């Protein structure tokens, strides 16, 4: 009954046994019709590029959704640009590449093309955890079958709001707070 299993790439590097457990869980969920999402969340300065690719490959092979930053996308795919990286993942069977671009918003790539989702204006205090909040919000919206454009707006709002407080856990806002923020910015959900 699991609809989505989200994998953080950093968890794949903590230990061999954890990595193998994540791989098995992803294979099980995928085999039973669930969607796998991946936030690469790996840093080239901490691990050689080829190792990043090999650690993520079993998840990428199963993933329906990949949510990288621009550097993570080009690192993961070995391409020169995020657009090329998205095209590479889509050609491999990924259904949605949600490119997180911080203060620039995000771009959602599907087989139907690229959809640019504008950023929300906030005063940043601490960006720690913003990508995680974006990931969670996008998956919530998709699990509730929202249109992709609305899901992207919601995820951008959640990610932006998370940067307005110090600390990764303190940056989580309730749904009513997020929806009120979106309306105050002139972009309420339809």
N, C-alpha and C positions, 0 to 999 in steps of 0.2 A: 503493500500500500504506500510505499514511499514515492512521492512524486518528484522530489528533487533531493539530490545529495550534492552538497557544495564542498569542494576541496580547496583548501588553501595550500598553495605550493610550498610554503615554508614548513608545513607539517610533514611534507615528504622528505625533509632533510634532517628531522630530529633523531631518527634511529631507523635501522633496517627493519626491525620488527613492526614499527608503526607504519612505515611506508608499505610493507607487504599487506598489513591489515587494511589500509586505505585502498590499495589496489583491489583486494578481494571484495571489500564492501562495494566499491564502484562497479565491479564486474557483476556482482549479485543484483544490485539495484538496476543496472542497465538491462540485465537479462530478464528482469521482471517488469520492464516497461517504464521504469523511472528515468528521469533526465539527470545527467551529470553536469555540474557546472564547475568551472575552474577559475580561480584567481591565481595566476602564476606566483605573484608575491615573492619572487626570488630575485636576488641581487647579484649581478655579474661580479661585483667586487668581493663577494663572499664565496663564490663557486665558479669554476670554469664553465664557459658557455656550453660546451658539449655535455658536461655533466648535468647542467640545468635542463637541456633538451632531453637527455635520456631519462632523467628522473620524472619529468612531466609527461613523456610520451605515452605511457600506458593510460593516463587520464585523458590526454588530448584525443587519443584514439576512440574513446568512449563519449567524449564531451558533446553535449548539445549547445552549451553556452560557455564562452570563454570571456572573462572580464579583466583584461590587462590594462596597464598604462601603455603609452607609446613605446617606451624603451623595453618593457617586458614583452610586448608584441613582436617587435623586431628581433629581440634576443631569442624568443621562443621559436620563431619561424626562420630565422637566418635571412630575413629580407631587408631591403634598404629603407622601406617606409612603412608606416602603420597601414596604409591602404593596401599595399602589397601583402603585408602580413595577414590582414583580414581576408583578402582574396584567397590566400593559401589555405587558411583554416576552413573557409567556406567550401573550397574545393575538396577538402578532406572529409566533409560531412558535418562540420559544426553548423548549427542553424542560426546562431546569433553570436556576434562578436560585439561586446559592449566596451568600447574604447573609452577609458576614463581619462579625462584631460584637465582635471582640476578646475582652476578658475575659468577655463575655456568651455566647460560643460562636458559633453560626451558625444560620441558618434556611435550609432547603432548600425551595424552592418548585417544585412541578411541577403539571401539570394535575390531579393527585390531591389537591392541597392543600399546606399548609405543614407541614414537619417540623422542630421545634426540636431542635437538637443541643446538649447542654450543654457548657459549657467545662470545661477541665481547670485545676486549681489549680497555679500555678507562681509563683516569685518572679521578676518581670520585671527584666531587666538592660538590654535594648535591644530595642525592638520592630521595628527596621529589618529588613526582609525577611520578617517573619512572614506577610504576605499572599501573598508569592511562594511561600513554603514550603507554605502551605495549598493554593494553586492546584496546585502540583506533586503534592502528596499526593492530592488529590481526583482528579486526572486519572490518576494511577497506579492508584488503587483502581477507578475506572470502567473503565480499559483492561483490568483483570483481571476485570471483570464482577462486582465485589462488590455486594451489596445496598446500596441508597442509604444506609440508616441506618449501616451499617458504614463506608462510604466517608466519611460525614460525621464520624463519631467519629475515624477515622484522620486526616483532614485537620485537625480541631481539635487533636488531640494533636501533630501535626507543627508546626502553627502556634504552639501554646503553648510547646513545647520550644524552638523557635527563638528565643524571647524571653529565654531563660535565659543566653545568652552574648552578649558584645559583638561586634558586627559582623554584616553580612548573610551572609557566607559561613561564618563560624564556627558559625552557628546550625543548620546542617544535620546531622541525626542519621541513623544507619543504621536500617534497618527493624527489626532485632532490638532496638535501643535504644528505638525508639518503641513496639514491642509490649510490652517489659518495663515501660516507663513507664505504658502504658495499664493493664496488669495491676496495677501498684502503686497506681494510682488507683481500683481496683475496677471498671474498665470494660474488661475484655479483649474482644477481638473474639470473636464467637460461633464 
